Amino acid sequence: MLEKKSAALILEDGSRFDGYSFGAELPTTGEVVFNTAMTGYPESLTDPSYAGQILVLTFPLIGNYGVPSPERDEWGILNFFESEKIHIQGLIVSDYSFEHSHWNAVKSLGEWLAEQGIPGVYGVDTRAITKIIREHGVMLGKIAIEGVAEPAEFIDPNVENLVAKTSCTDIIEYGDGEHKVVLVDCGCKYNIIRCLLKRGVRVIRVPWDYDFTTLDYDGVMLSNGPGDPSLCGATVENIRKAFAVGKPIFGICMGNQLTSIAAGASTYKLKYGHRSHNQPALEVGTDRAVITSQNHGFAVNPEGLADGWTPYFINLNDGTIEGVKHSHKPFFTVQFHPEATSGPVDTEYLFDCFIDKIIESKR
Protein backbone atom coordinates (compact mmCIF):
# COMPACT_ATOMS: atom_id res chain seq x y z
CA MET A 1 0.00 0.00 0.00
CA LEU A 2 1.27 3.44 -0.92
CA GLU A 3 1.85 6.17 1.65
CA LYS A 4 -1.39 7.94 2.38
CA LYS A 5 -1.84 11.48 1.09
CA SER A 6 -4.74 13.53 2.38
CA ALA A 7 -7.54 14.53 0.00
CA ALA A 8 -10.99 16.02 0.42
CA LEU A 9 -14.29 16.54 -1.34
CA ILE A 10 -15.65 20.05 -0.76
CA LEU A 11 -19.27 20.81 -1.66
CA GLU A 12 -20.53 24.25 -2.64
CA ASP A 13 -22.67 24.38 0.52
CA GLY A 14 -19.44 24.28 2.58
CA SER A 15 -19.58 20.60 3.52
CA ARG A 16 -16.15 19.00 3.60
CA PHE A 17 -15.31 15.30 3.57
CA ASP A 18 -11.71 14.46 4.38
CA GLY A 19 -10.12 11.25 3.21
CA TYR A 20 -7.13 10.06 1.23
CA SER A 21 -5.99 10.29 -2.36
CA PHE A 22 -5.82 7.47 -4.88
CA GLY A 23 -5.48 7.90 -8.61
CA ALA A 24 -4.07 11.11 -10.03
CA GLU A 25 -2.90 13.70 -7.50
CA LEU A 26 -4.67 16.51 -9.29
CA PRO A 27 -7.39 18.88 -8.05
CA THR A 28 -10.65 19.11 -9.97
CA THR A 29 -14.17 20.55 -9.95
CA GLY A 30 -17.49 19.30 -11.24
CA GLU A 31 -21.07 18.40 -10.45
CA VAL A 32 -21.29 15.87 -7.61
CA VAL A 33 -23.66 12.95 -8.28
CA PHE A 34 -24.11 9.48 -6.81
CA ASN A 35 -24.63 6.02 -8.27
CA THR A 36 -26.06 3.17 -6.18
CA ALA A 37 -24.89 0.27 -8.39
CA MET A 38 -22.93 -2.53 -6.72
CA THR A 39 -20.76 -3.35 -9.75
CA GLY A 40 -19.74 -1.94 -13.12
CA TYR A 41 -17.26 0.84 -12.39
CA PRO A 42 -15.18 0.23 -15.57
CA GLU A 43 -18.33 0.73 -17.65
CA SER A 44 -19.63 3.66 -15.63
CA LEU A 45 -16.35 5.57 -15.60
CA THR A 46 -16.09 5.29 -19.39
CA ASP A 47 -19.73 6.26 -19.98
CA PRO A 48 -19.64 9.68 -21.71
CA SER A 49 -22.87 10.62 -19.92
CA TYR A 50 -20.75 11.23 -16.79
CA ALA A 51 -18.70 13.99 -18.45
CA GLY A 52 -18.17 16.91 -16.08
CA GLN A 53 -19.23 15.01 -12.97
CA ILE A 54 -17.59 13.94 -9.73
CA LEU A 55 -19.00 10.48 -9.12
CA VAL A 56 -19.80 9.17 -5.64
CA LEU A 57 -20.21 5.38 -5.53
CA THR A 58 -22.48 4.33 -2.67
CA PHE A 59 -21.43 0.68 -2.62
CA PRO A 60 -18.74 0.66 0.09
CA LEU A 61 -16.05 -1.61 -1.42
CA ILE A 62 -14.67 -0.43 -4.76
CA GLY A 63 -11.68 -1.65 -6.77
CA ASN A 64 -11.63 -5.27 -5.64
CA TYR A 65 -11.83 -6.67 -9.19
CA GLY A 66 -9.41 -4.20 -10.77
CA VAL A 67 -9.63 -2.99 -14.36
CA PRO A 68 -10.10 -5.32 -17.37
CA SER A 69 -7.87 -5.73 -20.39
CA PRO A 70 -8.20 -3.30 -23.34
CA GLU A 71 -8.89 -6.01 -25.91
CA ARG A 72 -11.09 -5.17 -28.89
CA ASP A 73 -13.74 -7.07 -30.79
CA GLU A 74 -13.92 -7.80 -34.51
CA TRP A 75 -15.23 -4.28 -35.17
CA GLY A 76 -12.39 -2.59 -33.28
CA ILE A 77 -14.54 -1.72 -30.25
CA LEU A 78 -13.19 -2.15 -26.73
CA ASN A 79 -14.81 -5.22 -25.21
CA PHE A 80 -15.08 -4.13 -21.59
CA PHE A 81 -15.40 -0.34 -21.71
CA GLU A 82 -18.04 2.07 -23.01
CA SER A 83 -15.69 4.56 -24.70
CA GLU A 84 -11.99 5.19 -25.21
CA LYS A 85 -11.36 7.00 -21.93
CA ILE A 86 -12.63 7.86 -18.46
CA HIS A 87 -15.13 10.72 -18.56
CA ILE A 88 -15.75 11.51 -14.90
CA GLN A 89 -13.95 14.45 -13.27
CA GLY A 90 -13.23 12.55 -10.07
CA LEU A 91 -14.21 9.47 -8.07
CA ILE A 92 -15.32 9.30 -4.43
CA VAL A 93 -15.50 5.94 -2.61
CA SER A 94 -15.75 4.71 0.94
CA ASP A 95 -13.33 1.77 1.03
CA TYR A 96 -10.83 1.44 -1.81
CA SER A 97 -9.42 -2.05 -2.33
CA PHE A 98 -5.68 -1.80 -2.92
CA GLU A 99 -5.59 -5.54 -3.61
CA HIS A 100 -7.60 -6.64 -6.64
CA SER A 101 -8.33 -10.09 -8.05
CA HIS A 102 -10.06 -11.02 -11.30
CA TRP A 103 -9.17 -13.32 -14.18
CA ASN A 104 -9.28 -10.43 -16.66
CA ALA A 105 -7.75 -7.67 -14.54
CA VAL A 106 -4.60 -6.02 -15.88
CA LYS A 107 -4.22 -3.15 -13.40
CA SER A 108 -5.73 -1.59 -10.30
CA LEU A 109 -8.43 1.05 -10.33
CA GLY A 110 -6.00 3.54 -8.80
CA GLU A 111 -3.41 2.90 -11.50
CA TRP A 112 -6.04 3.40 -14.20
CA LEU A 113 -7.22 6.68 -12.69
CA ALA A 114 -3.63 7.92 -12.39
CA GLU A 115 -2.87 7.06 -16.01
CA GLN A 116 -5.83 9.09 -17.20
CA GLY A 117 -5.38 12.06 -14.89
CA ILE A 118 -8.47 11.45 -12.76
CA PRO A 119 -8.29 12.02 -8.98
CA GLY A 120 -9.95 9.72 -6.48
CA VAL A 121 -10.74 10.07 -2.79
CA TYR A 122 -11.34 7.15 -0.41
CA GLY A 123 -11.99 6.86 3.30
CA VAL A 124 -14.97 9.24 3.35
CA ASP A 125 -18.57 8.73 4.42
CA THR A 126 -20.27 8.29 1.05
CA ARG A 127 -23.60 7.65 2.78
CA ALA A 128 -23.48 11.10 4.36
CA ILE A 129 -22.63 12.70 0.98
CA THR A 130 -25.52 10.87 -0.65
CA LYS A 131 -27.97 11.98 2.03
CA ILE A 132 -26.95 15.61 1.48
CA ILE A 133 -27.46 15.31 -2.28
CA ARG A 134 -30.83 13.56 -1.86
CA GLU A 135 -32.04 16.29 0.48
CA HIS A 136 -30.61 19.37 -1.22
CA GLY A 137 -30.12 18.14 -4.79
CA VAL A 138 -26.99 17.73 -6.87
CA MET A 139 -24.44 20.44 -6.26
CA LEU A 140 -21.04 21.51 -7.44
CA GLY A 141 -17.94 20.25 -5.72
CA LYS A 142 -14.14 20.35 -5.67
CA ILE A 143 -11.52 17.71 -4.95
CA ALA A 144 -8.53 19.06 -3.05
CA ILE A 145 -5.26 17.11 -2.74
CA GLU A 146 -2.63 17.61 -0.04
CA GLY A 147 0.27 19.70 -1.33
CA VAL A 148 -1.57 20.81 -4.48
CA ALA A 149 -3.30 24.16 -4.93
CA GLU A 150 -7.06 23.88 -4.45
CA PRO A 151 -9.30 24.91 -7.39
CA ALA A 152 -10.21 28.58 -6.99
CA GLU A 153 -13.89 28.21 -7.84
CA PHE A 154 -16.69 25.76 -8.46
CA ILE A 155 -17.34 25.15 -12.14
CA ASP A 156 -20.74 24.07 -13.45
CA PRO A 157 -20.21 21.67 -16.37
CA ASN A 158 -23.81 22.00 -17.54
CA VAL A 159 -23.31 25.52 -18.89
CA GLU A 160 -21.31 24.15 -21.83
CA ASN A 161 -22.37 21.75 -24.56
CA LEU A 162 -21.01 18.48 -23.21
CA VAL A 163 -22.57 16.55 -26.09
CA ALA A 164 -20.30 18.42 -28.51
CA LYS A 165 -17.29 17.54 -26.33
CA THR A 166 -18.02 13.80 -26.23
CA SER A 167 -19.39 13.18 -29.74
CA CYS A 168 -17.26 11.82 -32.56
CA THR A 169 -16.02 14.42 -35.04
CA ASP A 170 -16.07 12.29 -38.20
CA ILE A 171 -18.34 9.66 -39.70
CA ILE A 172 -17.38 6.13 -38.61
CA GLU A 173 -18.87 2.96 -40.09
CA TYR A 174 -19.14 -0.48 -38.51
CA GLY A 175 -20.30 -3.79 -39.99
CA ASP A 176 -21.80 -4.67 -43.33
CA GLY A 177 -25.29 -5.78 -42.38
CA GLU A 178 -28.42 -5.58 -44.45
CA HIS A 179 -30.00 -2.68 -42.57
CA LYS A 180 -28.30 0.72 -42.48
CA VAL A 181 -28.76 2.59 -39.21
CA VAL A 182 -27.50 6.12 -38.65
CA LEU A 183 -26.25 6.43 -35.07
CA VAL A 184 -26.29 10.06 -33.96
CA ASP A 185 -23.43 10.21 -31.46
CA CYS A 186 -24.40 12.46 -28.56
CA GLY A 187 -21.87 10.75 -26.30
CA CYS A 188 -22.57 7.18 -27.34
CA LYS A 189 -21.89 4.11 -25.21
CA TYR A 190 -20.17 1.35 -27.13
CA ASN A 191 -22.74 -1.27 -26.20
CA ILE A 192 -25.38 0.55 -28.24
CA ILE A 193 -23.16 -0.11 -31.26
CA ARG A 194 -22.60 -3.73 -30.19
CA CYS A 195 -26.35 -4.33 -29.75
CA LEU A 196 -26.98 -3.09 -33.29
CA LEU A 197 -24.10 -4.98 -34.87
CA LYS A 198 -25.08 -8.33 -33.39
CA ARG A 199 -28.49 -7.86 -35.02
CA GLY A 200 -26.97 -7.67 -38.47
CA VAL A 201 -26.96 -3.90 -38.79
CA ARG A 202 -24.54 -1.66 -40.65
CA VAL A 203 -23.92 1.27 -38.30
CA ILE A 204 -23.11 4.74 -39.63
CA ARG A 205 -21.99 6.80 -36.63
CA VAL A 206 -22.22 10.55 -37.19
CA PRO A 207 -21.40 13.65 -35.10
CA TRP A 208 -24.13 15.13 -32.90
CA ASP A 209 -24.84 18.05 -35.26
CA TYR A 210 -24.50 16.25 -38.61
CA ASP A 211 -27.50 16.45 -40.95
CA PHE A 212 -27.94 12.70 -41.28
CA THR A 213 -31.12 13.10 -43.33
CA THR A 214 -28.87 13.64 -46.35
CA LEU A 215 -27.64 10.03 -46.05
CA ASP A 216 -29.13 6.78 -47.33
CA TYR A 217 -30.40 4.96 -44.23
CA ASP A 218 -33.10 2.60 -42.98
CA GLY A 219 -33.38 3.81 -39.40
CA VAL A 220 -32.02 6.31 -36.88
CA MET A 221 -30.56 5.59 -33.45
CA LEU A 222 -30.18 8.62 -31.16
CA SER A 223 -27.66 7.87 -28.44
CA ASN A 224 -27.19 8.73 -24.80
CA GLY A 225 -25.03 11.68 -23.80
CA PRO A 226 -24.12 14.15 -21.07
CA GLY A 227 -25.36 17.55 -19.96
CA ASP A 228 -28.28 19.81 -20.78
CA PRO A 229 -30.33 18.73 -23.83
CA SER A 230 -31.48 22.31 -24.43
CA LEU A 231 -27.99 23.10 -25.75
CA CYS A 232 -28.34 20.67 -28.67
CA GLY A 233 -30.52 22.72 -31.01
CA ALA A 234 -28.78 21.45 -34.15
CA THR A 235 -29.62 17.84 -33.27
CA VAL A 236 -33.23 18.74 -32.53
CA GLU A 237 -33.61 20.37 -35.94
CA ASN A 238 -32.18 17.29 -37.65
CA ILE A 239 -34.58 15.06 -35.71
CA ARG A 240 -37.50 17.18 -36.95
CA LYS A 241 -36.26 16.65 -40.49
CA ALA A 242 -36.13 12.91 -39.77
CA PHE A 243 -39.77 13.02 -38.61
CA ALA A 244 -40.65 14.24 -42.11
CA VAL A 245 -38.61 11.44 -43.72
CA GLY A 246 -40.63 8.96 -41.65
CA LYS A 247 -38.11 6.14 -41.23
CA PRO A 248 -37.88 4.35 -37.84
CA ILE A 249 -36.30 6.29 -34.96
CA PHE A 250 -35.10 4.86 -31.62
CA GLY A 251 -33.77 7.22 -28.95
CA ILE A 252 -31.94 6.30 -25.74
CA CYS A 253 -31.45 8.63 -22.73
CA MET A 254 -30.29 11.92 -24.29
CA GLY A 255 -31.86 10.62 -27.48
CA ASN A 256 -35.18 10.43 -25.65
CA GLN A 257 -34.86 14.01 -24.41
CA LEU A 258 -33.90 15.44 -27.80
CA THR A 259 -36.66 13.54 -29.61
CA SER A 260 -39.18 14.79 -27.05
CA ILE A 261 -38.02 18.38 -27.55
CA ALA A 262 -38.33 17.93 -31.31
CA ALA A 263 -41.89 16.68 -30.71
CA GLY A 264 -42.83 19.79 -28.71
CA ALA A 265 -41.99 18.84 -25.11
CA SER A 266 -39.49 20.47 -22.77
CA THR A 267 -36.94 19.15 -20.30
CA TYR A 268 -36.04 19.99 -16.71
CA LYS A 269 -33.27 19.15 -14.28
CA LEU A 270 -34.01 16.44 -11.73
CA LYS A 271 -33.20 17.04 -8.07
CA TYR A 272 -30.53 14.36 -7.94
CA GLY A 273 -31.03 12.32 -11.10
CA HIS A 274 -31.38 8.60 -11.70
CA ARG A 275 -28.10 6.68 -11.56
CA SER A 276 -28.43 3.02 -10.65
CA HIS A 277 -29.13 -0.51 -11.89
CA ASN A 278 -32.54 -0.96 -10.28
CA GLN A 279 -34.89 1.74 -11.55
CA PRO A 280 -38.38 0.26 -12.14
CA ALA A 281 -40.27 1.49 -15.21
CA LEU A 282 -43.83 0.68 -16.26
CA GLU A 283 -44.87 0.39 -19.90
CA VAL A 284 -47.82 2.76 -20.12
CA GLY A 285 -51.15 1.05 -20.75
CA THR A 286 -49.88 -2.36 -19.62
CA ASP A 287 -49.00 -4.24 -16.45
CA ARG A 288 -45.43 -4.77 -17.70
CA ALA A 289 -42.78 -3.42 -15.36
CA VAL A 290 -39.06 -3.66 -16.12
CA ILE A 291 -35.94 -3.11 -14.03
CA THR A 292 -33.59 -0.73 -15.80
CA SER A 293 -30.10 0.73 -15.74
CA GLN A 294 -30.16 4.53 -15.73
CA ASN A 295 -27.79 7.48 -15.77
CA HIS A 296 -29.30 10.92 -16.34
CA GLY A 297 -29.83 14.23 -14.60
CA PHE A 298 -32.57 15.70 -16.81
CA ALA A 299 -36.11 14.51 -17.53
CA VAL A 300 -38.89 15.20 -20.04
CA ASN A 301 -41.92 17.35 -19.29
CA PRO A 302 -44.53 15.86 -21.68
CA GLU A 303 -46.68 18.98 -21.76
CA GLY A 304 -46.53 20.36 -25.26
CA LEU A 305 -46.03 17.02 -27.03
CA ALA A 306 -47.57 17.22 -30.49
CA ASP A 307 -50.61 15.17 -31.46
CA GLY A 308 -49.77 11.50 -31.88
CA TRP A 309 -47.06 11.49 -29.21
CA THR A 310 -47.65 9.81 -25.84
CA PRO A 311 -45.55 8.63 -22.88
CA TYR A 312 -44.11 5.13 -23.46
CA PHE A 313 -42.74 4.28 -20.00
CA ILE A 314 -42.98 5.97 -16.61
CA ASN A 315 -40.68 5.63 -13.62
CA LEU A 316 -42.42 3.73 -10.81
CA ASN A 317 -40.38 5.51 -8.13
CA ASP A 318 -41.18 9.13 -8.98
CA GLY A 319 -43.58 9.09 -11.94
CA THR A 320 -41.16 10.78 -14.36
CA ILE A 321 -41.39 10.09 -18.08
CA GLU A 322 -39.14 7.21 -19.17
CA GLY A 323 -39.81 7.38 -22.90
CA VAL A 324 -42.21 8.56 -25.58
CA LYS A 325 -43.67 6.99 -28.72
CA HIS A 326 -45.72 7.97 -31.72
CA SER A 327 -49.14 6.41 -32.17
CA HIS A 328 -48.84 5.61 -35.88
CA LYS A 329 -45.29 6.39 -36.96
CA PRO A 330 -42.25 4.16 -36.18
CA PHE A 331 -40.75 6.51 -33.60
CA PHE A 332 -40.06 5.56 -29.98
CA THR A 333 -37.61 6.42 -27.21
CA VAL A 334 -36.62 5.38 -23.69
CA GLN A 335 -34.91 7.31 -20.92
CA PHE A 336 -33.25 4.21 -19.48
CA HIS A 337 -30.46 2.11 -20.99
CA PRO A 338 -31.67 -1.06 -22.78
CA GLU A 339 -28.05 -1.77 -23.76
CA ALA A 340 -27.18 -1.86 -20.03
CA THR A 341 -23.39 -2.27 -19.42
CA SER A 342 -23.46 -2.11 -16.63
CA GLY A 343 -26.80 -3.29 -15.27
CA PRO A 344 -29.72 -5.58 -16.09
CA VAL A 345 -30.45 -6.56 -19.69
CA ASP A 346 -34.22 -6.90 -19.21
CA THR A 347 -35.02 -4.32 -21.90
CA GLU A 348 -32.57 -5.28 -24.64
CA TYR A 349 -35.62 -6.58 -26.52
CA LEU A 350 -36.25 -2.96 -27.54
CA PHE A 351 -33.41 -3.27 -30.07
CA ASP A 352 -35.37 -6.15 -31.63
CA CYS A 353 -38.46 -3.91 -31.73
CA PHE A 354 -36.40 -1.29 -33.57
CA ILE A 355 -35.16 -3.82 -36.13
CA ASP A 356 -38.71 -5.10 -36.60
CA LYS A 357 -39.85 -1.57 -37.38
CA ILE A 358 -37.06 -1.19 -39.93
CA ILE A 359 -38.00 -4.46 -41.62
CA GLU A 360 -41.66 -3.48 -41.69
CA SER A 361 -40.93 -0.03 -43.12
CA LYS A 362 -38.93 -1.57 -45.98
CA ARG A 363 -41.76 -3.82 -47.15
N, C-alpha and C positions, 0 to 999 in steps of 0.2 A: 504494500500500500504506500502511495506517495505521501509526502509530508503535507499535512493539511494547510490550506490557505483559506482565510476567511472570505466569505462572500455574502451578499445580502440581496433580497428582493425588496424594493421600496415602492409602495403604491402611491398614487397621486393623492390619496386621502391622508397620507402621512404614516400609514402603517408600515412597519419594517419587520422583516423576517430574516434573522441572521442564521447563516449556516456555513457551508464550506464549498469551495470551488471544485468542479470537475469539468473537463472539456477545455475549451479555449479560455485563457485568462484575459478576456476582453470585456469591457463594459458594453451595455446595450440598452435600448429602450424599445417599447412596443406596447401592444394591447394585451393585457393579461387575461387569459381564458383557461378554463379547465376541461379536461376530458376524463370520464369515469371508466374507460375501458380497462380491462385487466391485462390485455396483451396487445401486440401490434405496434410497438413504438417505431420499428424501422419503416413501416408503411405510413404511419401518421406523420413522422418527421419529414418524410419526403413528399407529403401531400401538399401541392401548391396552394390549397385553400387555407393553409396556416401562415401564409406569407404575412409578415409584419407583426406576428403575435408571439408573446412569451407564453409558453404552454406549461400549465401545471397538471401533472398526472396524479390523479387521486389514489390509484392503486399504490400501496406503500413500497413494494419491492420492485425496483426497476433496474434493468441491466443484467439480470441473471442469465439470459440466454445470448448475450452479446449481439453482434451485428453479422448478418449473413454475407455470403460471398457475392461479388459483383458479376456473376455469370449472366449471359444474355441468351435469349431464346432465338429461334430460327429467323425472327423478324428484326433482330438487333435490339430488342427491348429488355431492360434489366428484369430478371425473373422475380426478385424479392423486394423491389422498391417501386415507388409510384412516380418517380421522376429521377432526374440525373443528380439531384443535390438535396440537401436539407433546406427547408424553407422557413422554419421557425426562427425567431430572433434569439430565443433562449429557452432553456428547459429547467423546470423546477420539480424536484422529486423529494420524497421523504427519506427513503433508505436506498442509497445507490449500492449496487452489488459490484464490488471490485473484482470478484472472481466470477467468471462466466463459464457456462458449459452448454454446448449444443453441437450436434454433429456438423452443422453447416456454418458455425461461427468462425470468422477469420480475424476478428478484432473485438475489443471492448467498446461499449457505448461511449465511454470517456475519450478513447482514442479517436473514434469516429467524429465526435463533436470537435475535438481539438484540430483535426485535419481540416475541417470545413469552417473553422473560425466561429463556432457557436458556443457560447458560455453555458455552463450548467451550474445549478446550486442544489446541494443535497443537505440533509440534516435539518430541514425546516418542517413546520407543522402545516402540511398541505391541506389538512381538513379545515384548519382555521382560515386559511386563504380562501378556500372554496366557500365557506360559510359567509365570508365578507362579500364575495362576488355574487352569491345567490341573493343576499339581502340588498346590496346596493347596486348591483349590476356590474358588467365588465368595466374595467377602468384601466387607465394607462399605468405603466410601471417602468422601473429601471432596475437593472442588475448592476451592482457595484462589486468590484473585486479588490481585495486588499492590495495596496501598493500601486493601484492604477487609478487615474483620475476618473471620478464619477461623472456620468453624463450630465451636462448642465441643465437640460430641460427634458420634459416628457414630450414624446413625439407621437402624434396620432397617425397611424398608418392609413386609416380610412379616408384621409383627405386626398390621397393620390390614387391614381388608377392602377390598382394592383394587378388587375387582369392584364393590362398592357405589359406589365413587368414580367409576368409568368408565362404568357403565351409564346408559342413559337413565332419566329419572324419570317419563315419561308414555308412554302408548301412541302409537305413530306408525305410520301405514299407508302402504304404497307399492304402486302398481300396481292393476290391476283384473282380474287373471288368473282362470282357472277354478279353480285349486287355492289353497286358503287355508292358508298356512303361518305358524304362530306362531314368531317368532324371539325366543328368550330372550336378551336382551342382557347378556352378562357382561363386556362390553368389546369389542363387535363391530367387526370390520373391515368397511369399506364394501363390499369386493369380494364378501363373502358375500351381501350384499343384491343386488348386481349380478348375481351368478351365478344367483340365484333368479329375479329379475325377467326376465332374458333367456330363461328357460324358461317364461314365461307364468304366473308365480306371483303371487298377491296376498300381500304380506308384512305381517304384523301384528307389529311390533316391541314387545316388552314389557319392563319392568324386570326385573332379575335375580331379584327375590323375588316377582314377581306370580304369583298362582295362575292360570295360563293354562288349566288344565283346565276352568274355568268358561266358556270361550269356545267358539264354533263354529269348528272347524278341521279340516283334513285331514291335517296333519302338523306335526311339531315340529322346528325347527332350534335346537340349543344351541350358542352361539357360543364363540369364543375369549375369553380374558380374562387379566388379570394376577394374580399373587400366589398365595397358599396356598388350594387348593380346600377344605381342611377348614373354612374360615371361612364357607362358603356353605351352611349347613344348610338354609335356607329353600328354596333351589333344589333341593337333593337331595330334600326331601320332596315338592316339586311334580313332580319327575321320577318318583318312585315312584307318585304318583297317575296320571301319564301312562302308566306301565306297565300299570296296571289298565284304562285306557281302551283301550289296544291299537293306537292309530293310529301310523303310521310315525314314527320318531325318528332323527335324524341329528345326531351331536355332533362338533364340531371343537375340538381342543386342550383348553381348559378344559372344553368340553362333553363331551369324552371322559372326563376325570377325574371330573367330577360324575356322569355316567351310570354309570361304573364303581363309584363309591362307593355310588350308589343300588342297584346290583346286588350289593353285598356286599363289594367290594374295598376296598383302602386306597391311599393315595398316599404318596410319599416324595420328599424333595428330592434332585435329582441333584447330583453333585459340581460340575459347571460348566454343566450344561444343554446343550440343542441349539439353536443359533442359527446357521443357515446356509441356503444354497440347494442343498446337495448331500448331504443325508442319505438313504442308501439304505434302503428298507423292503421287506420280503418279505411277500407275501400268504400267510398260513399255509395249508399244505396244497397249495400250488401252487409252480411255478417262476417265478412272476411277481414281478419286482423292479421297484420304481419309485424314481425320484429325486425327493425332496421338499424343499419349503421348510418350515423349522421355527423355532419361537421359543417355548421353554418351559423352565422350571427345575424342574418337578415331573414325576414319572412314576407310573404305575399299578403296584401290586403285585397281581397277579391272584389271589393266594391269598384265598379267601373268596368268590369269585364264585359266585353262586347257580347251581343246575342250569340248563342251557340256554345259559349264557353261556360263550364261549370267546374267546381272543385272535384278532384279525382280521389285524393286521399286526405284525411285529416289526422292530426296528431291526437292520440287518445289521452295524453298527459295534459295538454294545455289548449287543445282545440284549434291550433294553428293549421293553416293550409299546407298540405304536404304534396301538392300536385294539382294540375288542372288538365282538362281534356276538352276537345271539341266534340259536339254532339254528332256531327255528320262528316267531318273531315278527319283525315288520319294524323291528327296532332295530339300529342299527350306529353305530360311532363311529371316528374316526381322531385320532391325536395330532398329525399333521402338518397342513399347510395346503393342501387341494386348490384353494382359491381363489387361492393364490399371492400375487401383488402384495406384495412382489416375489418372483421366483423362477420355477422351472419349472412348467408347467401340465399336467404328465403325468397328474395324478390328478383333473383337473376332471371326468372321467367319473363320479365318485362322486355329483355332483349329479344326473346323469341316472339313476343307480341309485336315488336317493332319490325322484325324480319317478315312476319306474317303480313303486316300492313304493306310492306314494300312489294311482296309477291303479289298481293291482291291488286295493288295499284298498277302493276305492270300487265295485268291480264287484258 
